[in-house]
Amino acid sequence: MKQQFIQHNPEYPNVPSIVQVEECIVDDNDIPQGYGGINSEGYPYGILRRQPIIPEILNGINNPKVWALAESCNRRNSEQGFRMFKVNGEYCFWGLRLLPVVRTPNAQELKMLLEKDPSSAAALKSKSITPRIIRDITYNLLRKELAKVLDVSVKEASHIIGNELDCAPHEDPCGYIFMVPNWAHNWFRHDGYVKQMLAVLNG
């Protein structure tokens, strides 16, 4: 199964870390739904995994650079379609990524970032770090990088991710954070990176 995963994801950035791979079989007729109204258009999985950024989203994008990011994800998945795998027990969204990709801080790097802000430093000292505190840091790393790529403000980048692209930042088991479509991010429920960091920082 590991070889199948690598063949389907030839650009996967952290192959040496792979210990176990499991494919998650999902019926193409299943319709992702729930979790805050995802996929209100009612597209079946068979269509979404070949066009992750749906036409309704593409048609609403005015910035050509943003459109190119979305179209690149669709083009990559148009023929074979996205296949969800679990890598080392965690859902892997690598195939659904929209650029840019940013390396996710390891525990020591995250601790250093937390110590820079008085509020998060106090939470770190009292071992009361929350998922929100961690995501404020990791999500902002992606927003800043996207802002550079698109030559916009960090605030505008945040709006582009969540509103224009209907995506969410995702910390993937490959060791990077990137945008993935909200329908997938919410449907395949997960908390891998944050759960691991909470165990280390609050342990």
Disulfide bonds with the S-S distance in Angstrom:
none
